[in-house]
Amino acid sequence: MNRFQNLSLDDFRAALTRPQISSMQIIQAFLAFGVVLFAGVVILLYASLGSPERELPQDFAVQTIWLMTVVHLVLAVIIYLAAPRIENLIYKQAKNNTAASATAIPLAVQALGVMRTARIVRLALYEGVALLGLVICYLAMTMNVLVAHPLYWVNAATAVTMIAYVISTFPNAERLTTIFHEKLRQAS
């Protein structure tokens, strides 16, 4: 039984007030802001390294960064495959949660809460792996590995991916209505 099935798109749109949209935009923007801020710090520190005549990294440093990069990339693949499934699981559980229907909170507001929760969970997973990649870049920089082996900038790819995802899915009324229709209103 899908508890959101009888909620019309018009009723959902009526609950989709400017403050509701703004709260989702603020959450999404600030989850990305931490990644952007830390990426900026890493890039500024790298740019301030000065002359490229720094000492070569020790072998253990290169091996450590290589191992961390492999772990990061494997974790990134797992996260980017799991996050959409976890988000869909949140939607599925919310649709079938008949106990929540008995609350005094209007159904459209409940739907927005579910959408907010699902988005936060997905973005938190992306943010975690993005920050891990940036930390590896920072460590590689402090161990002189990044100057000698710029290939390890690949660890920043998850940060770029997360920022691109945030920008491409930034909430607006139309996008939220589409998500409601596709993820919550349609039958399981």
Backbone as CSV, one residue per row, in Angstrom:
resi,resn,N_x,N_y,N_z,CA_x,CA_y,CA_z,C_x,C_y,C_z
1,MET,0.842,-1.183,0.000,0.000,0.000,0.000,0.886,1.246,0.000
2,ASN,0.786,2.046,-1.017,1.555,3.281,-1.132,0.749,4.422,-0.524
3,ARG,1.223,4.946,0.587,0.460,5.990,1.278,0.469,7.328,0.549
4,PHE,1.362,7.514,-0.425,1.426,8.776,-1.169,0.690,8.702,-2.510
5,GLN,0.155,7.551,-2.838,-0.452,7.331,-4.148,-1.640,8.259,-4.411
6,ASN,-2.405,8.562,-3.387,-3.594,9.398,-3.571,-3.323,10.888,-3.379
7,LEU,-2.091,11.229,-3.090,-1.728,12.637,-2.946,-1.530,13.218,-4.344
8,SER,-2.352,14.158,-4.708,-2.288,14.712,-6.066,-1.061,15.602,-6.232
9,LEU,-0.660,15.767,-7.468,0.466,16.658,-7.757,0.131,18.093,-7.364
10,ASP,-1.129,18.482,-7.523,-1.535,19.837,-7.134,-1.412,20.042,-5.626
11,ASP,-1.819,19.036,-4.846,-1.686,19.138,-3.389,-0.214,19.183,-2.982
12,PHE,0.603,18.399,-3.664,2.035,18.418,-3.371,2.623,19.788,-3.708
13,ARG,2.268,20.306,-4.880,2.781,21.626,-5.286,2.341,22.717,-4.310
14,ALA,1.136,22.584,-3.765,0.640,23.577,-2.807,1.486,23.575,-1.531
15,ALA,1.974,22.410,-1.142,2.815,22.310,0.057,4.254,22.720,-0.227
16,LEU,4.587,22.811,-1.482,5.953,23.122,-1.899,6.153,24.639,-1.875
17,THR,6.219,25.176,-0.679,6.352,26.623,-0.503,7.807,27.053,-0.686
18,ARG,8.002,28.329,-0.809,9.362,28.871,-0.963,10.259,28.467,0.211
19,PRO,9.784,28.533,1.465,10.644,28.083,2.576,11.005,26.595,2.492
20,GLN,10.073,25.766,2.027,10.369,24.335,1.877,11.473,24.123,0.838
21,ILE,11.344,24.808,-0.285,12.352,24.685,-1.346,13.687,25.239,-0.860
22,SER,13.642,26.393,-0.202,14.878,27.021,0.291,15.605,26.132,1.287
23,SER,14.861,25.468,2.153,15.523,24.610,3.144,16.260,23.469,2.454
24,MET,15.665,22.915,1.416,16.337,21.834,0.694,17.549,22.367,-0.081
25,GLN,17.431,23.567,-0.616,18.558,24.169,-1.327,19.712,24.461,-0.369
26,ILE,19.382,24.967,0.809,20.419,25.284,1.798,21.141,24.017,2.241
27,ILE,20.391,22.973,2.511,21.000,21.707,2.927,21.948,21.199,1.847
28,GLN,21.477,21.189,0.618,22.300,20.669,-0.474,23.533,21.546,-0.694
29,ALA,23.350,22.851,-0.637,24.478,23.758,-0.854,25.536,23.609,0.238
30,PHE,25.098,23.491,1.481,26.071,23.417,2.562,26.754,22.059,2.654
31,LEU,26.094,21.011,2.207,26.790,19.725,2.142,27.917,19.793,1.109
32,ALA,27.698,20.525,0.042,28.743,20.686,-0.976,29.786,21.716,-0.551
33,PHE,29.381,22.676,0.257,30.289,23.757,0.647,31.526,23.233,1.371
34,GLY,31.350,22.244,2.231,32.495,21.677,2.942,33.519,21.089,1.985
35,VAL,33.038,20.424,0.963,33.936,19.831,-0.032,34.630,20.930,-0.830
36,VAL,33.878,21.932,-1.240,34.462,23.040,-2.009,35.507,23.773,-1.170
37,LEU,35.188,24.018,0.085,36.111,24.726,0.971,37.409,23.942,1.160
38,PHE,37.289,22.658,1.438,38.488,21.852,1.651,39.286,21.705,0.356
39,ALA,38.596,21.574,-0.770,39.295,21.511,-2.061,40.063,22.804,-2.298
40,GLY,39.460,23.924,-1.947,40.144,25.205,-2.087,41.397,25.281,-1.235
41,VAL,41.315,24.775,-0.020,42.480,24.759,0.873,43.591,23.901,0.272
42,VAL,43.240,22.729,-0.211,44.241,21.829,-0.799,44.898,22.486,-2.016
43,ILE,44.098,23.096,-2.866,44.639,23.728,-4.074,45.521,24.921,-3.709
44,LEU,45.087,25.729,-2.753,45.903,26.876,-2.336,47.220,26.432,-1.709
45,LEU,47.169,25.415,-0.890,48.408,24.913,-0.293,49.341,24.350,-1.363
46,TYR,48.777,23.658,-2.321,49.595,23.106,-3.409,50.232,24.239,-4.216
47,ALA,49.446,25.269,-4.481,49.964,26.403,-5.255,51.047,27.160,-4.495
48,SER,51.006,27.103,-3.175,51.989,27.835,-2.379,53.261,27.029,-2.115
49,LEU,53.354,25.844,-2.696,54.541,25.018,-2.464,55.819,25.683,-2.954
50,GLY,55.693,26.529,-3.926,56.879,27.225,-4.416,57.609,26.435,-5.476
51,SER,58.910,26.433,-5.386,59.737,25.838,-6.436,59.577,24.323,-6.489
52,PRO,59.660,23.785,-7.691,59.522,22.337,-7.835,60.774,21.563,-7.433
53,GLU,61.797,22.244,-6.916,63.031,21.558,-6.527,62.938,20.979,-5.124
54,ARG,61.824,20.460,-4.791,61.658,19.837,-3.477,62.279,18.452,-3.519
55,GLU,62.547,17.927,-2.358,63.143,16.590,-2.313,62.136,15.553,-2.811
56,LEU,62.655,14.502,-3.386,61.803,13.435,-3.907,61.152,12.690,-2.748
57,PRO,59.947,12.192,-2.979,59.280,11.458,-1.898,59.974,10.124,-1.638
58,GLN,59.872,9.680,-0.417,60.434,8.377,-0.078,59.519,7.286,-0.622
59,ASP,60.090,6.114,-0.840,59.325,5.013,-1.427,58.101,4.644,-0.590
60,PHE,58.256,4.640,0.732,57.111,4.266,1.565,55.972,5.273,1.402
61,ALA,56.307,6.539,1.178,55.275,7.563,0.996,54.501,7.313,-0.294
62,VAL,55.219,7.002,-1.358,54.567,6.722,-2.638,53.690,5.476,-2.511
63,GLN,54.208,4.452,-1.850,53.434,3.220,-1.676,52.196,3.458,-0.809
64,THR,52.352,4.266,0.212,51.214,4.575,1.089,50.126,5.311,0.318
65,ILE,50.519,6.311,-0.450,49.539,7.077,-1.222,48.913,6.192,-2.300
66,TRP,49.699,5.325,-2.895,49.141,4.401,-3.899,48.080,3.508,-3.259
67,LEU,48.394,2.940,-2.093,47.439,2.072,-1.401,46.183,2.849,-1.010
68,MET,46.366,4.050,-0.499,45.212,4.869,-0.122,44.363,5.218,-1.347
69,THR,45.014,5.448,-2.470,44.289,5.758,-3.704,43.457,4.569,-4.159
70,VAL,44.032,3.396,-4.097,43.289,2.188,-4.486,42.081,1.995,-3.570
71,VAL,42.299,2.125,-2.269,41.196,1.978,-1.310,40.126,3.037,-1.586
72,HIS,40.553,4.259,-1.826,39.614,5.351,-2.096,38.794,5.073,-3.351
73,LEU,39.442,4.651,-4.411,38.714,4.419,-5.659,37.752,3.234,-5.545
74,VAL,38.166,2.193,-4.830,37.256,1.056,-4.606,36.065,1.506,-3.765
75,LEU,36.344,2.255,-2.718,35.270,2.770,-1.870,34.344,3.695,-2.663
76,ALA,34.919,4.507,-3.537,34.110,5.417,-4.356,33.156,4.639,-5.254
77,VAL,33.646,3.583,-5.866,32.777,2.767,-6.722,31.642,2.172,-5.894
78,ILE,31.978,1.651,-4.734,30.952,1.061,-3.864,29.925,2.118,-3.458
79,ILE,30.395,3.282,-3.037,29.490,4.356,-2.597,28.613,4.829,-3.745
80,TYR,29.209,5.049,-4.912,28.420,5.572,-6.031,27.443,4.534,-6.587
81,LEU,27.680,3.270,-6.325,26.699,2.246,-6.690,25.638,2.080,-5.600
82,ALA,26.044,2.210,-4.349,25.124,1.968,-3.232,24.227,3.161,-2.921
83,ALA,24.725,4.368,-3.056,23.965,5.556,-2.638,22.599,5.673,-3.316
84,PRO,22.495,5.506,-4.636,21.157,5.582,-5.240,20.228,4.470,-4.748
85,ARG,20.789,3.310,-4.499,19.971,2.199,-3.997,19.476,2.477,-2.577
86,ILE,20.342,3.053,-1.765,19.939,3.411,-0.401,18.865,4.493,-0.445
87,GLU,19.046,5.464,-1.320,18.042,6.521,-1.476,16.694,5.922,-1.891
88,ASN,16.718,5.013,-2.853,15.476,4.368,-3.294,14.855,3.528,-2.182
89,LEU,15.684,2.917,-1.361,15.178,2.138,-0.232,14.446,3.043,0.764
90,ILE,14.974,4.230,0.982,14.307,5.193,1.872,12.933,5.546,1.313
91,TYR,12.867,5.790,0.009,11.574,6.103,-0.613,10.606,4.925,-0.496
92,LYS,11.109,3.742,-0.742,10.250,2.554,-0.697,9.698,2.333,0.714
93,GLN,10.564,2.455,1.711,10.106,2.272,3.087,9.097,3.344,3.480
94,ALA,9.313,4.562,3.032,8.397,5.655,3.369,7.026,5.436,2.737
95,LYS,7.014,4.926,1.517,5.725,4.680,0.851,4.906,3.640,1.596
96,ASN,5.581,2.676,2.176,4.887,1.566,2.829,4.700,1.760,4.328
97,ASN,5.137,2.886,4.864,5.042,3.154,6.296,3.651,3.703,6.619
98,THR,2.729,2.823,6.890,1.352,3.248,7.159,1.214,3.887,8.533
99,ALA,2.114,3.606,9.456,2.039,4.210,10.791,2.237,5.718,10.711
100,ALA,3.069,6.175,9.778,3.317,7.613,9.642,2.092,8.345,9.108
101,SER,1.190,7.641,8.459,-0.015,8.272,7.917,-0.950,8.759,9.012
102,ALA,-0.816,8.206,10.199,-1.721,8.549,11.293,-1.324,9.833,12.015
103,THR,-0.239,10.474,11.614,0.193,11.697,12.293,-0.620,12.891,11.812
104,ALA,-0.496,13.987,12.553,-1.217,15.212,12.198,-0.499,16.006,11.106
105,ILE,0.684,15.583,10.739,1.446,16.292,9.708,0.822,15.989,8.350
106,PRO,0.533,17.023,7.557,-0.060,16.779,6.235,0.818,15.852,5.387
107,LEU,0.169,15.064,4.574,0.862,14.060,3.770,1.899,14.683,2.835
108,ALA,1.589,15.829,2.270,2.545,16.485,1.366,3.802,16.913,2.119
109,VAL,3.642,17.369,3.341,4.796,17.772,4.160,5.608,16.535,4.551
110,GLN,4.913,15.429,4.817,5.615,14.174,5.090,6.440,13.751,3.877
111,ALA,5.871,13.904,2.697,6.593,13.550,1.468,7.850,14.399,1.323
112,LEU,7.741,15.681,1.605,8.916,16.559,1.536,9.974,16.144,2.556
113,GLY,9.543,15.721,3.719,10.487,15.244,4.734,11.231,13.999,4.285
114,VAL,10.507,13.102,3.649,11.137,11.883,3.120,12.147,12.249,2.035
115,MET,11.762,13.158,1.164,12.658,13.577,0.082,13.914,14.239,0.643
116,ARG,13.740,15.045,1.674,14.879,15.718,2.308,15.819,14.684,2.933
117,THR,15.247,13.728,3.639,16.052,12.687,4.281,16.827,11.875,3.248
118,ALA,16.146,11.468,2.195,16.793,10.660,1.159,17.943,11.428,0.508
119,ARG,17.730,12.709,0.258,18.780,13.521,-0.371,19.968,13.703,0.564
120,ILE,19.701,13.943,1.845,20.787,14.123,2.812,21.631,12.855,2.908
121,VAL,20.985,11.706,2.963,21.724,10.444,3.068,22.616,10.248,1.846
122,ARG,22.056,10.457,0.662,22.842,10.267,-0.563,24.019,11.240,-0.615
123,LEU,23.756,12.500,-0.321,24.829,13.495,-0.374,25.880,13.265,0.711
124,ALA,25.464,12.793,1.865,26.433,12.516,2.932,27.393,11.407,2.512
125,LEU,26.879,10.406,1.841,27.752,9.341,1.341,28.734,9.891,0.309
126,TYR,28.232,10.701,-0.606,29.103,11.304,-1.621,30.128,12.242,-0.982
127,GLU,29.678,12.987,0.020,30.580,13.923,0.691,31.707,13.183,1.408
128,GLY,31.380,12.087,2.046,32.397,11.319,2.761,33.504,10.839,1.850
129,VAL,33.133,10.271,0.725,34.149,9.756,-0.195,34.895,10.912,-0.874
130,ALA,34.224,12.033,-1.093,34.885,13.205,-1.683,35.937,13.770,-0.722
131,LEU,35.575,13.878,0.545,36.534,14.388,1.528,37.703,13.429,1.714
132,LEU,37.438,12.136,1.659,38.529,11.164,1.738,39.515,11.382,0.596
133,GLY,39.004,11.577,-0.598,39.878,11.822,-1.744,40.711,13.079,-1.573
134,LEU,40.100,14.126,-1.039,40.842,15.374,-0.823,41.878,15.228,0.289
135,VAL,41.561,14.451,1.308,42.540,14.192,2.372,43.742,13.442,1.798
136,ILE,43.489,12.500,0.918,44.599,11.767,0.290,45.446,12.725,-0.553
137,CYS,44.805,13.634,-1.269,45.562,14.649,-2.023,46.415,15.490,-1.076
138,TYR,45.830,15.879,0.038,46.568,16.681,1.019,47.763,15.902,1.572
139,LEU,47.534,14.652,1.937,48.639,13.831,2.454,49.717,13.637,1.393
140,ALA,49.297,13.405,0.165,50.265,13.242,-0.926,51.081,14.515,-1.104
141,MET,50.441,15.644,-0.915,51.146,16.916,-1.036,52.161,17.078,0.097
142,THR,51.765,16.754,1.320,52.674,16.933,2.456,53.838,15.950,2.423
143,MET,53.671,14.833,1.731,54.749,13.838,1.620,55.560,14.014,0.337
144,ASN,55.321,15.106,-0.374,56.003,15.408,-1.640,55.661,14.418,-2.756
145,VAL,54.650,13.628,-2.584,54.272,12.650,-3.603,53.534,13.332,-4.754
146,LEU,52.720,14.313,-4.444,51.891,14.953,-5.462,52.722,15.725,-6.486
147,VAL,53.808,16.319,-6.049,54.672,17.042,-6.982,55.382,16.059,-7.907
148,ALA,55.852,14.965,-7.348,56.589,13.976,-8.140,55.660,13.104,-8.983
149,HIS,54.446,12.882,-8.497,53.487,12.005,-9.186,52.113,12.683,-9.240
150,PRO,51.918,13.614,-10.165,50.641,14.341,-10.224,49.439,13.447,-10.545
151,LEU,49.688,12.224,-10.928,48.600,11.284,-11.198,47.690,11.118,-9.978
152,TYR,48.235,11.334,-8.796,47.442,11.140,-7.581,46.384,12.221,-7.369
153,TRP,46.350,13.212,-8.256,45.230,14.158,-8.242,43.924,13.443,-8.590
154,VAL,44.014,12.220,-9.092,42.812,11.440,-9.400,41.917,11.310,-8.164
155,ASN,42.512,11.410,-6.998,41.722,11.330,-5.766,40.743,12.491,-5.620
156,ALA,41.002,13.576,-6.313,40.089,14.723,-6.263,38.869,14.520,-7.157
157,ALA,38.880,13.475,-7.960,37.765,13.233,-8.891,36.438,13.040,-8.164
158,THR,36.468,12.427,-6.992,35.208,12.229,-6.271,34.650,13.555,-5.761
159,ALA,35.523,14.494,-5.444,35.053,15.824,-5.035,34.418,16.541,-6.224
160,VAL,35.061,16.456,-7.369,34.514,17.077,-8.579,33.174,16.434,-8.934
161,THR,33.106,15.121,-8.810,31.867,14.400,-9.112,30.749,14.819,-8.160
162,MET,31.071,14.939,-6.888,30.050,15.335,-5.915,29.548,16.748,-6.198
163,ILE,30.456,17.656,-6.482,30.060,19.038,-6.766,29.207,19.092,-8.037
164,ALA,29.592,18.338,-9.051,28.804,18.294,-10.286,27.408,17.727,-10.014
165,TYR,27.327,16.710,-9.167,26.028,16.127,-8.820,25.156,17.152,-8.089
166,VAL,25.737,17.862,-7.150,24.984,18.873,-6.395,24.449,19.948,-7.336
167,ILE,25.283,20.394,-8.250,24.854,21.433,-9.190,23.761,20.906,-10.118
168,SER,23.945,19.702,-10.625,22.985,19.171,-11.602,21.655,18.751,-10.984
169,THR,21.618,18.539,-9.683,20.370,18.125,-9.031,19.874,19.165,-8.029
170,PHE,20.348,20.400,-8.169,19.976,21.430,-7.197,18.455,21.582,-7.170
171,PRO,17.858,21.547,-5.975,16.395,21.524,-5.867,15.713,22.800,-6.365
172,ASN,14.662,22.595,-7.117,13.728,23.659,-7.469,12.341,23.017,-7.486
173,ALA,11.310,23.809,-7.650,9.943,23.283,-7.557,9.692,22.185,-8.589
174,GLU,10.133,22.406,-9.799,9.903,21.419,-10.857,10.630,20.100,-10.567
175,ARG,11.879,20.201,-10.164,12.670,18.997,-9.888,12.083,18.227,-8.698
176,LEU,11.662,18.931,-7.663,11.085,18.263,-6.496,9.749,17.603,-6.835
177,THR,8.966,18.245,-7.678,7.699,17.643,-8.110,7.958,16.377,-8.913
178,THR,8.959,16.412,-9.761,9.314,15.225,-10.547,9.767,14.086,-9.639
179,ILE,10.599,14.403,-8.659,11.059,13.373,-7.715,9.875,12.790,-6.956
180,PHE,8.981,13.661,-6.494,7.796,13.177,-5.783,7.001,12.219,-6.667
181,HIS,6.768,12.625,-7.896,5.966,11.796,-8.804,6.648,10.459,-9.100
182,GLU,7.950,10.493,-9.362,8.661,9.272,-9.761,9.010,8.362,-8.587
183,LYS,9.331,8.936,-7.447,9.837,8.124,-6.333,8.793,7.807,-5.264
184,LEU,7.831,8.687,-5.073,6.883,8.477,-3.979,5.459,8.194,-4.443
185,ARG,5.013,8.856,-5.466,3.605,8.747,-5.846,3.299,7.476,-6.621
186,GLN,4.210,7.072,-7.482,3.956,5.883,-8.293,3.964,4.635,-7.427
187,ALA,3.196,3.665,-7.854,3.092,2.411,-7.099,4.438,1.702,-7.056
188,SER,4.647,0.956,-5.996,5.916,0.231,-5.803,6.126,-0.826,-6.854
